Amino acid sequence: MLFRSQRQAGAAVGVAVLATILIERRDALMAGKTGPEAIDALVRAFHQAFVGSVLLAVFGFVCAAFIRDSDAAPTMVRPAKK
């Protein structure tokens, strides 16, 4: 139960960070632009948000690489057979 809550909280934080990157970059890149220039700026903002998602994924992978099996062992208990 706790793992599901942590996973949901982590996903919510990730979405919040990516939405913040998107909105901030959109506002900075689209300042005063209209028409095709605005569309190009919006696409660049989405690209930068995707780069942010890749960086978050790499950060998660690096953090997971440092988890020792002995620390994770208590969470790897299989449910009893019925």
KAVENKA-V995260 format. One record per residue. N is the residue number from 1. PSI is psi as a letter, one per 20 degrees, with the letter a starting at -180 (* if undefined). OMEGA is omega in degrees with one decimal (* if undefined). Layout:
((N	PSI	OMEGA) (N	PSI	OMEGA))
//
This chain:
((1	g	-179.2) (2	h	-179.9) (3	g	179.4) (4	h	179.0) (5	g	178.5) (6	g	180.0) (7	g	179.3) (8	g	178.4) (9	g	177.2) (10	g	178.5) (11	h	179.2) (12	g	178.0) (13	g	178.5) (14	g	178.1) (15	g	180.0) (16	g	178.8) (17	g	-179.0) (18	h	177.0) (19	h	177.9) (20	g	177.1) (21	g	-178.3) (22	g	-176.8) (23	g	-179.2) (24	g	179.6) (25	h	177.6) (26	g	-179.3) (27	g	-179.1) (28	g	-175.6) (29	h	-175.8) (30	j	-176.5) (31	o	175.1) (32	j	-178.4) (33	q	176.8) (34	r	176.2) (35	b	-177.4) (36	h	178.1) (37	h	179.3) (38	h	178.7) (39	g	178.0) (40	g	178.9) (41	h	178.9) (42	g	177.7) (43	g	177.2) (44	h	177.7) (45	g	177.2) (46	g	177.7) (47	g	179.8) (48	h	175.4) (49	h	176.5) (50	h	174.9) (51	h	175.9) (52	h	178.9) (53	h	176.9) (54	g	178.6) (55	h	176.3) (56	g	179.2) (57	g	177.9) (58	g	177.5) (59	g	177.8) (60	g	178.3) (61	g	179.6) (62	g	177.6) (63	g	-179.7) (64	h	-179.8) (65	h	-178.3) (66	j	176.7) (67	p	179.9) (68	q	179.5) (69	h	-179.5) (70	h	177.5) (71	h	-176.8) (72	i	-175.4) (73	g	-179.5) (74	h	180.0) (75	i	-177.3) (76	k	-179.7) (77	p	178.3) (78	q	178.1) (79	q	-179.1) (80	q	178.2) (81	q	179.1) (82	*	*))
//
